[in-house]
Structures are given as structure tokens and as C-alpha cells.
């Protein structure tokens, strides 16, 4: 089984590229983030024509997550238990489309778009930390209930957990994504029993999954590793290979993220 995750930064802008990539990549399950559309705007028919079942959640032109699977897609769950909502100052909390789970080929796959955090002083950072803590608590609970559960937590985590996951730490000295509270939150999920199954096959430094569109970041190789596949122990034991498809970041109309691909033994 081949599993992949990709922040596409607007599925309606990039459906042709995603469709072409699926046709040549032989991926069985693809988790998408930042689809940036409502459910009725998601190009579901295009992927069903390729043999994929589809689940998507999107409420507006922001956020949005999806799962495409040609090995089954059952028990779809929008949001994990206790997932926080975002509340602007003086406004009612609003549920955001940031987590979608389903069972695909016997694996419980969660497509996750972790809140950005924005700045170190923005309330969105506290929201991000609370969101990750809720994920940690419930992910740990899944493994307590079943130590042999096949679970994949995949997506755009908006965290670079190690210094060599960014091209220059001095650029980020006063920024989110690398702050100790964020890194501690990421470690919390790892310590709950989930392993970064891609890094052993794609060691750094200089190995990234995201490059900003501005200032020629991609050709200058100035990127960040912020997209991850964290696997439960049972899932991690099945991993035979992993890669970051940097080539898909090239060319006109590319997302600012590259797909991350994991191969699992039967």
C-alpha cells in the first residue's frame, strides 16, 4: 500500500496537477490539506473517475482537508474528539476544517492541517498548542485501546521540529514553527507512540517539504520540513520506503508544498 500526503494550496487551482500526479505515482491513499473550498466545490468526480473514493470537509475558502482512497474508505470522521474551535476576540468559536479521518485498507488515516500559529504573540499560537494537545491526548488513547492499531497521522504540521528542518535558524529566531512550545507539542505526539516514518529514508539537513513562493526560496533551496507522516508502532513496522517528491514543487502552478510518500508492506 502506498500512502501520501500533500498540502495542495487550493485544489481547484491544482486539480490537473494532482490528477496527473496520481496517475503516475501509483498512490493508493492520498491525504490532502488546504483544499480551500466548500464540500460542493471539491472536484470529487475527477478523482472518482480515477478509481478513488473521496471524503472532504471544507466550510469556506480557507483550510479544508480530504482523503482519496482506492483501497476502501469507511468510518469517516470529521474532526477528532475534543478538537478545539477557533475563536476570534469577541466572537463565537468556529469549527475549522482541519482534521478528517477514515479507514483505508485497514489503516486509520488522519489528514491533518495543523493551525499556523501566525506569530509568537498572536492568540492563534495558543489555539495551535491547544489543538495539538487535544490531538496528543486522543491519539494516545487510540493506542491505549489497541496497541496494534494501524494509525497514520499525516499532513501539514506547520512545525519544523529540528533545527536542520529550516534552511537558516537565524531567520526564524523570532518566528513560529520553530518555537520550543510548538516543538514540545510535536514531541508530545511522538512520545504518545507515533514515529516520523519518513525521516529515516530522507535524512537532512537540506531536505524540505515546503518552500515559500517569495524571494526565489525554491531555486535557492531555502525551505522547511513541516509535512510529516507519523505512524503508530504497528504501522511503522510496515514501512519499507519513503520519499519527498521535490520534483512536484517545480513548474508553473505548483503548490508551495511537495507530496510526501510512504510505502507499506502487505
Residue frames relative to the residue before (quaternion, step in Angstrom):
aa qw qx qy qz dx dy dz
X 1.0000 0.0000 0.0000 0.0000 0.00 0.00 0.00
X 0.1718 -0.7779 0.5994 0.0784 3.54 -0.96 0.93
X 0.1038 -0.8007 0.5896 -0.0234 3.53 -0.72 1.24
X 0.0064 0.8074 -0.5894 0.0254 3.58 -0.95 0.85
X 0.1470 -0.7529 0.6327 0.1061 3.52 -1.33 0.42
X 0.0330 0.8062 -0.5837 0.0905 3.55 -1.02 0.85
X 0.2418 -0.7056 0.6491 0.1491 3.53 -0.90 1.00
X 0.1804 -0.8475 0.4947 0.0670 3.57 -0.27 1.29
X 0.2908 -0.7949 0.4992 0.1853 3.60 1.28 -0.15
X 0.7894 -0.2370 0.0476 0.5643 3.54 0.80 1.26
X 0.2545 -0.7973 0.5330 0.1240 3.54 -0.24 1.29
X 0.6399 0.5316 -0.3499 0.4307 3.61 0.98 -0.66
X 0.6589 0.4860 -0.3073 0.4850 3.59 1.14 -0.56
X 0.8134 0.2920 -0.1047 0.4920 3.57 1.10 -0.66
X 0.2958 0.7880 -0.5036 0.1947 3.58 1.17 0.30
X 0.6281 0.5366 -0.3525 0.4396 3.62 0.98 -0.72
X 0.6703 0.4900 -0.2994 0.4701 3.57 0.94 -0.86
X 0.6524 0.5031 -0.3258 0.4638 3.60 0.92 -0.82
X 0.6444 0.5224 -0.3188 0.4585 3.57 0.95 -0.87
X 0.6756 0.4868 -0.2943 0.4690 3.60 0.89 -0.91
X 0.6495 0.5161 -0.3223 0.4560 3.57 0.99 -0.82
X 0.6338 0.5249 -0.3334 0.4600 3.59 0.96 -0.78
X 0.6652 0.5281 -0.3074 0.4291 3.58 0.94 -0.85
X 0.7678 0.3424 -0.2058 0.5009 3.61 1.06 -0.61
X 0.6697 0.5341 -0.3024 0.4180 3.61 1.19 -0.29
X 0.2995 -0.7893 0.4874 0.2232 3.61 1.25 -0.29
X 0.2879 0.7652 -0.5158 0.2562 3.58 1.01 0.85
X 0.3555 -0.7447 0.5322 0.1893 3.56 -0.96 0.93
X 0.7943 0.0799 -0.0104 0.6021 3.57 1.00 -0.86
X 0.0314 -0.7957 0.6047 -0.0154 3.56 -0.80 1.04
X 0.1799 -0.7525 0.6278 0.0850 3.53 -0.86 1.07
X 0.1339 -0.7975 0.5867 0.0426 3.55 -0.85 1.00
X 0.0957 -0.7725 0.6243 0.0663 3.53 -1.19 0.63
X 0.8201 0.2161 -0.2107 0.4862 3.50 -1.37 0.49
X 0.1175 0.8219 -0.5425 0.1276 3.55 0.79 1.05
X 0.2126 -0.8435 0.4740 0.1365 3.57 1.26 -0.46
X 0.6750 0.4286 -0.3421 0.4935 3.56 0.82 0.97
X 0.5394 -0.5734 0.4990 0.3624 3.52 -1.33 0.28
X 0.6960 -0.4806 0.3233 0.4244 3.57 -1.24 0.38
X 0.7002 0.4808 -0.2851 0.4441 3.58 0.88 -0.91
X 0.6645 0.4908 -0.3076 0.4722 3.60 1.24 -0.26
X 0.5186 0.6482 -0.4213 0.3652 3.59 1.22 -0.25
X 0.4196 -0.7421 0.4639 0.2407 3.65 -0.78 0.98
X 0.0482 -0.8646 0.5002 0.0006 3.55 0.76 1.11
X 0.6478 0.5506 -0.3337 0.4071 3.59 0.89 -0.89
X 0.6098 0.5701 -0.3585 0.4178 3.60 1.03 -0.72
X 0.7234 0.4284 -0.2458 0.4825 3.57 0.96 -0.84
X 0.5975 0.5435 -0.3634 0.4642 3.57 1.10 -0.58
X 0.6186 0.5504 -0.3377 0.4476 3.58 1.09 -0.65
X 0.6719 0.4657 -0.2857 0.5000 3.58 1.22 -0.44
X 0.6219 -0.5793 0.3304 0.4105 3.58 1.28 0.01
X 0.5561 0.6103 -0.3886 0.4091 3.59 1.25 0.28
X 0.3427 -0.6481 0.6323 0.2506 3.50 -1.21 0.64
X 0.2242 -0.8105 0.5384 0.0549 3.56 -1.06 0.76
X 0.0288 0.7359 -0.6764 -0.0076 3.52 -1.18 0.77
X 0.0439 0.7985 -0.5962 0.0711 3.58 -0.91 0.90
X 0.0259 -0.7566 0.6505 0.0608 3.52 -1.23 0.55
X 0.2115 0.7472 -0.6034 0.1814 3.51 -0.83 1.12
X 0.2187 -0.8129 0.5328 0.0865 3.54 -0.85 1.00
X 0.8014 0.0785 0.0061 0.5930 3.59 1.17 -0.46
X 0.6964 -0.4422 0.3395 0.4519 3.56 -1.24 -0.41
X 0.6458 0.4834 -0.3230 0.4949 3.59 1.28 0.20
X 0.8249 0.2290 -0.1728 0.4870 3.55 -1.28 0.46
X 0.3265 0.7613 -0.5305 0.1798 3.61 -0.97 -0.81
X 0.0217 0.7883 -0.6122 0.0581 3.57 -0.89 1.02
X 0.0733 -0.8028 0.5918 0.0021 3.55 -1.17 0.66
X 0.1597 -0.7340 0.6463 0.1344 3.51 -1.39 0.29
X 0.0919 -0.7562 0.6470 0.0333 3.55 -1.02 0.95
X 0.0746 0.8208 -0.5594 0.0889 3.60 -0.74 0.99
X 0.1712 -0.7667 0.6100 0.1034 3.53 -1.06 0.83
X 0.6451 0.4708 -0.3233 0.5076 3.59 1.30 0.36
X 0.7240 -0.3845 0.2193 0.5290 3.56 1.19 0.57
X 0.0129 0.7758 -0.6299 0.0342 3.54 -1.14 0.70
X 0.1646 0.8055 -0.5388 0.1839 3.56 -0.13 1.34
X 0.8164 0.2705 -0.1908 0.4732 3.54 -1.37 0.19
X 0.1005 0.8257 -0.5438 0.1109 3.55 0.86 1.00
X 0.0501 -0.7973 0.6009 -0.0274 3.55 -0.92 0.99
X 0.2317 -0.7700 0.5830 0.1160 3.56 -0.74 1.10
X 0.8196 0.0594 -0.0918 0.5624 3.56 -0.47 1.20
X 0.3684 -0.7048 0.5573 0.2387 3.55 -1.12 0.67
X 0.6637 -0.5193 0.3371 0.4197 3.62 -1.12 0.51
X 0.8339 0.1985 -0.1630 0.4884 3.55 -0.94 0.94
X 0.3600 0.7438 -0.4994 0.2602 3.60 1.21 0.18
X 0.4201 -0.7291 0.4725 0.2621 3.62 -0.66 1.04
X 0.3440 -0.6786 0.6017 0.2432 3.50 -1.32 0.40
X 0.4633 -0.6642 0.5096 0.2908 3.55 -1.25 0.39
X 0.0640 -0.7998 0.5969 -0.0009 3.54 -0.87 1.02
X 0.2804 -0.7311 0.5996 0.1655 3.56 -0.62 1.12
X 0.6499 -0.5328 0.3656 0.4002 3.54 -1.16 0.58
X 0.8407 0.1551 -0.1466 0.4976 3.53 -0.79 1.09
X 0.6739 0.4667 -0.2938 0.4916 3.58 1.28 0.03
X 0.5863 -0.5673 0.4443 0.3700 3.53 -1.28 0.35
X 0.5641 -0.5963 0.4374 0.3673 3.62 -1.07 0.65
X 0.1704 -0.7805 0.5986 0.0586 3.53 -1.09 0.84
X 0.4073 -0.6883 0.5427 0.2566 3.58 -0.91 0.92
X 0.1780 -0.7855 0.5861 0.0886 3.57 -0.93 0.90
X 0.4813 -0.6701 0.4920 0.2780 3.55 -1.17 0.67
X 0.2520 0.8095 -0.4787 0.2281 3.54 0.27 1.31
X 0.7924 0.1902 -0.1171 0.5676 3.64 1.14 -0.15
X 0.0683 0.7761 -0.6209 0.0867 3.53 -0.94 0.99
X 0.0796 -0.8168 0.5713 0.0078 3.55 -0.71 1.11
X 0.1122 0.7651 -0.6312 0.0601 3.56 -1.22 0.58
X 0.4216 -0.6686 0.5460 0.2776 3.53 -1.26 0.42
X 0.0038 -0.8038 0.5890 -0.0838 3.53 -0.65 1.22
X 0.8398 -0.0735 0.0210 0.5376 3.57 -0.49 1.14
X 0.7208 -0.4453 0.2392 0.4743 3.56 1.06 0.74
X 0.6479 0.4770 -0.3139 0.5041 3.60 1.28 -0.01
X 0.3265 -0.7114 0.5877 0.2046 3.54 -0.96 0.91
X 0.0632 -0.8263 0.5591 -0.0263 3.56 -0.27 1.31
X 0.1069 -0.7762 0.6198 0.0445 3.54 -0.95 0.96
X 0.2048 -0.7444 0.6259 0.1102 3.56 -0.78 1.09
X 0.0431 -0.8422 0.5336 -0.0645 3.55 -0.45 1.29
X 0.0570 -0.7516 0.6561 0.0368 3.53 -1.05 0.87
X 0.2195 -0.8187 0.5222 0.0941 3.54 0.06 1.36
X 0.5651 -0.6072 0.4268 0.3604 3.63 -0.93 0.79
X 0.5692 -0.6484 0.4037 0.3043 3.56 -1.06 0.81
X 0.3768 -0.7194 0.5035 0.2950 3.59 0.84 -0.93
X 0.2248 -0.8376 0.4624 0.1844 3.56 1.25 -0.65
X 0.7510 -0.2624 0.1998 0.5720 3.61 0.26 -1.21
X 0.6661 -0.5285 0.3520 0.3913 3.56 -1.27 0.33
X 0.7309 0.3902 -0.2334 0.5090 3.60 1.20 -0.36
X 0.5253 0.6484 -0.4045 0.3741 3.59 1.26 -0.02
X 0.5456 -0.6163 0.4497 0.3470 3.64 -0.99 0.72
X 0.5577 0.6164 -0.3898 0.3963 3.60 1.17 -0.46
X 0.5903 0.5615 -0.3749 0.4424 3.60 1.15 -0.48
X 0.6494 0.4961 -0.3241 0.4766 3.60 0.96 -0.78
X 0.6023 0.5465 -0.3356 0.4753 3.55 1.10 -0.75
X 0.6408 0.5276 -0.3130 0.4616 3.59 0.97 -0.88
X 0.6830 0.4833 -0.2913 0.4637 3.59 0.87 -0.92
X 0.6492 0.4987 -0.3164 0.4792 3.58 1.00 -0.76
X 0.6161 0.5483 -0.3298 0.4593 3.57 1.05 -0.78
X 0.6925 0.4729 -0.2706 0.4728 3.58 0.88 -0.95
X 0.6319 0.5218 -0.3380 0.4627 3.59 1.04 -0.68
X 0.6363 0.5080 -0.3305 0.4774 3.59 1.00 -0.75
X 0.6318 0.5198 -0.3277 0.4725 3.58 1.02 -0.76
X 0.6471 0.5257 -0.3236 0.4474 3.59 0.91 -0.90
X 0.6607 0.5222 -0.3119 0.4399 3.57 0.84 -0.98
X 0.7458 0.4132 -0.2410 0.4637 3.56 0.76 -0.98
X 0.6081 0.5308 -0.3610 0.4670 3.59 1.08 -0.57
X 0.6301 0.5139 -0.3292 0.4801 3.58 1.02 -0.75
X 0.6417 0.5364 -0.3174 0.4469 3.56 1.03 -0.78
X 0.6108 0.5502 -0.3553 0.4449 3.58 1.05 -0.71
X 0.6991 0.4532 -0.2750 0.4797 3.58 0.97 -0.81
X 0.5857 0.5483 -0.3736 0.4656 3.58 1.15 -0.49
X 0.6640 0.5030 -0.2938 0.4688 3.56 1.01 -0.82
X 0.7979 -0.0218 0.0589 0.5996 3.58 1.02 -0.80
X 0.2839 -0.7992 0.5096 0.1447 3.57 -0.18 1.30
X 0.7079 0.4399 -0.2566 0.4894 3.59 1.19 -0.46
X 0.3410 0.7620 -0.4895 0.2518 3.58 1.24 0.28
X 0.3130 -0.7134 0.5981 0.1882 3.54 -1.09 0.84
X 0.1409 0.8004 -0.5595 0.1627 3.58 -0.22 1.31
X 0.0655 -0.7757 0.6272 0.0236 3.56 -1.00 0.90
X 0.1320 -0.7608 0.6336 0.0479 3.55 -0.73 1.14
X 0.0805 0.8467 -0.5089 0.1329 3.56 -0.14 1.28
X 0.5053 0.6786 -0.4620 0.2660 3.52 -1.18 0.50
X 0.6722 -0.4359 0.4076 0.4383 3.48 -1.36 -0.49
X 0.1706 -0.8274 0.5323 0.0543 3.55 -0.35 1.29
X 0.2833 -0.7872 0.5038 0.2151 3.61 1.23 -0.25
X 0.6157 0.4550 -0.3685 0.5273 3.56 1.07 0.87
X 0.1770 -0.7244 0.6553 0.1206 3.54 -1.10 0.81
X 0.2407 -0.8562 0.4358 0.1376 3.61 0.05 1.26
X 0.7632 0.2635 -0.1705 0.5649 3.62 1.20 -0.33
X 0.6363 -0.5560 0.3689 0.3870 3.56 -1.15 0.58
X 0.7139 0.4436 -0.2825 0.4624 3.60 0.93 -0.76
X 0.5096 0.6188 -0.4322 0.4130 3.56 1.27 0.33
X 0.7031 0.2953 -0.2664 0.5895 3.58 1.30 0.23
X 0.5859 -0.6314 0.3764 0.3411 3.56 -1.07 0.70
X 0.7995 0.0072 0.0262 0.6001 3.61 1.11 -0.60
X 0.3411 -0.7767 0.4929 0.1933 3.58 -0.32 1.24
X 0.6012 0.5809 -0.3739 0.4015 3.60 1.05 -0.63
X 0.6028 0.5612 -0.3542 0.4430 3.60 1.14 -0.58
X 0.7593 0.3817 -0.1774 0.4963 3.57 1.13 -0.72
X 0.3157 0.8076 -0.4659 0.1763 3.58 1.25 0.19
X 0.7779 0.2292 -0.1378 0.5686 3.59 1.15 -0.51
X 0.5456 0.6304 -0.3694 0.4105 3.56 1.15 0.65
X 0.5563 -0.5409 0.4987 0.3863 3.49 -1.37 0.18
X 0.6609 0.5180 -0.4095 0.3567 3.54 -1.45 -0.03
X 0.7993 0.2200 -0.1252 0.5451 3.62 1.06 -0.60
X 0.4337 0.7139 -0.4648 0.2936 3.61 1.23 0.00
X 0.6241 -0.5767 0.3730 0.3726 3.57 -1.11 0.61
X 0.6350 0.5144 -0.3691 0.4427 3.67 0.87 -0.68
X 0.6594 0.4965 -0.3168 0.4672 3.60 0.97 -0.78
X 0.6640 0.4933 -0.3052 0.4718 3.56 0.93 -0.87
X 0.6263 0.5270 -0.3367 0.4654 3.57 1.04 -0.70
X 0.6335 0.5244 -0.3285 0.4645 3.58 1.04 -0.75
X 0.6359 0.5076 -0.3214 0.4845 3.58 1.02 -0.77
X 0.6488 0.5093 -0.3180 0.4675 3.60 0.92 -0.90
X 0.5994 0.5827 -0.3599 0.4144 3.57 1.06 -0.70
X 0.6547 0.4883 -0.3113 0.4859 3.58 1.00 -0.79
X 0.6303 0.5217 -0.3270 0.4730 3.58 1.02 -0.78
X 0.6964 0.4732 -0.2730 0.4653 3.57 0.88 -0.93
X 0.5828 0.5618 -0.3708 0.4552 3.58 1.24 -0.32
X 0.7009 -0.4891 0.2483 0.4560 3.58 1.31 -0.08
X 0.6184 0.5634 -0.3349 0.4336 3.58 1.27 0.11
X 0.2440 -0.8066 0.5337 0.0707 3.55 -0.85 1.08
X 0.4306 -0.6331 0.5730 0.2923 3.55 -1.13 0.72
X 0.1566 -0.8486 0.5015 0.0622 3.58 -0.12 1.28
X 0.6184 0.5673 -0.3397 0.4248 3.60 1.25 -0.16
X 0.6220 0.6037 -0.3538 0.3514 3.60 0.89 -0.89
X 0.6335 0.5372 -0.3719 0.4144 3.67 0.85 -0.71
X 0.7164 0.4171 -0.2430 0.5038 3.59 1.15 -0.56
X 0.7617 0.2605 -0.1408 0.5763 3.59 1.27 -0.31
X 0.0260 0.8500 -0.5260 0.0118 3.62 0.67 1.00
X 0.3799 -0.7079 0.5535 0.2195 3.55 -1.21 0.64
X 0.5606 0.0401 -0.7524 -0.3435 1.46 -2.46 -0.54
X 0.7023 0.4982 -0.3406 0.3776 3.51 -1.37 0.06
X 0.5916 0.5342 -0.3817 0.4679 3.59 1.25 0.24
X 0.0214 0.8420 -0.5309 0.0937 3.56 -0.36 1.25
X 0.3154 -0.7337 0.5682 0.1984 3.54 -1.36 0.25
X 0.7706 0.2520 -0.1174 0.5734 3.59 1.28 -0.30
X 0.0109 0.7634 -0.6451 0.0304 3.53 -1.11 0.86
X 0.4464 -0.6938 0.4943 0.2738 3.58 -0.71 1.04
X 0.5551 -0.6236 0.4422 0.3278 3.55 -1.16 0.64
X 0.6819 0.5257 -0.2864 0.4204 3.58 1.11 -0.69
X 0.8562 0.2358 -0.1477 0.4352 3.51 -1.43 0.28
X 0.5660 -0.6415 0.3749 0.3571 3.59 1.08 0.75
X 0.1433 0.8427 -0.5096 0.0977 3.57 1.08 0.70
X 0.6818 0.5009 -0.3146 0.4304 3.60 0.90 -0.84
X 0.7133 0.4229 -0.2975 0.4731 3.66 0.65 -0.89
X 0.6778 0.4649 -0.2976 0.4857 3.59 1.15 -0.49
X 0.4084 -0.7481 0.4315 0.2955 3.57 1.38 0.10
X 0.4172 0.6863 -0.4686 0.3678 3.56 1.06 0.83
X 0.2444 0.8074 -0.4877 0.2246 3.52 0.26 1.30
X 0.3464 -0.6948 0.5839 0.2373 3.50 -1.39 -0.30
X 0.2874 -0.7005 0.6144 0.2219 3.57 -1.19 0.53
X 0.1681 0.8097 -0.5385 0.1616 3.56 -0.26 1.30
X 0.6386 0.4818 -0.3258 0.5039 3.59 1.31 0.03
X 0.0082 0.8413 -0.5329 0.0902 3.57 -0.64 1.14
X 0.2142 -0.6903 0.6676 0.1786 3.47 -1.43 0.37
X 0.0569 -0.7859 0.6157 -0.0041 3.58 -0.50 1.22
X 0.1219 -0.8364 0.5342 0.0168 3.54 -0.60 1.17
X 0.5252 -0.5914 0.5071 0.3423 3.54 -1.19 0.61
X 0.6939 -0.4784 0.3099 0.4400 3.64 -1.15 0.35
X 0.6707 0.4985 -0.3075 0.4552 3.59 0.89 -0.87
X 0.6640 0.4834 -0.3063 0.4812 3.56 1.02 -0.74
X 0.6376 0.5497 -0.3296 0.4274 3.59 0.92 -0.90
X 0.6417 0.5366 -0.3290 0.4382 3.59 1.03 -0.71
X 0.6679 0.5089 -0.2971 0.4546 3.60 1.20 -0.41
X 0.5298 0.6608 -0.4087 0.3401 3.61 1.20 -0.33
X 0.1200 -0.8080 0.5757 0.0362 3.57 -0.83 1.04
X 0.7941 -0.0385 0.0357 0.6055 3.59 1.21 -0.39
X 0.0020 -0.7794 0.6264 0.0061 3.56 -1.28 0.41
X 0.0248 0.8020 -0.5960 0.0303 3.55 -1.15 0.60
X 0.3120 -0.6781 0.6255 0.2270 3.51 -1.38 0.30
X 0.2919 -0.7885 0.5192 0.1530 3.57 -0.56 1.14
X 0.1502 -0.8392 0.5209 0.0432 3.53 0.34 1.33
X 0.5754 0.6119 -0.3771 0.3903 3.60 1.10 -0.63
X 0.6545 0.5369 -0.3170 0.4276 3.57 1.08 -0.71
X 0.5724 0.5637 -0.3832 0.4558 3.60 1.26 -0.10
X 0.6123 0.5791 -0.3381 0.4188 3.58 1.25 -0.33
X 0.7575 0.4462 -0.2851 0.3819 3.52 -1.33 0.28
X 0.6825 -0.4940 0.3660 0.3951 3.50 -1.36 0.26
X 0.8388 0.2179 -0.1688 0.4696 3.53 -1.02 0.88
X 0.3914 0.7290 -0.4834 0.2858 3.60 1.18 0.34
X 0.5036 -0.5719 0.5409 0.3561 3.53 -1.29 0.41
X 0.5151 -0.6276 0.4713 0.3445 3.57 -1.23 0.31
X 0.6594 0.4176 -0.3041 0.5461 3.59 1.35 0.11
X 0.3340 -0.7083 0.5808 0.2223 3.55 -1.26 0.46
X 0.5403 -0.6007 0.4621 0.3657 3.60 -1.12 0.49
X 0.2076 -0.7334 0.6350 0.1260 3.56 -1.22 0.67
X 0.1090 -0.8363 0.5370 -0.0212 3.56 -0.64 1.18
X 0.0728 -0.7901 0.6086 0.0022 3.56 -0.99 0.93
X 0.2157 -0.7600 0.6008 0.1222 3.57 -0.99 0.90
X 0.1493 -0.7912 0.5919 0.0373 3.55 -0.95 1.01
X 0.4429 -0.6694 0.5294 0.2747 3.55 -1.01 0.84
X 0.5679 -0.5933 0.4438 0.3585 3.55 -1.19 0.53
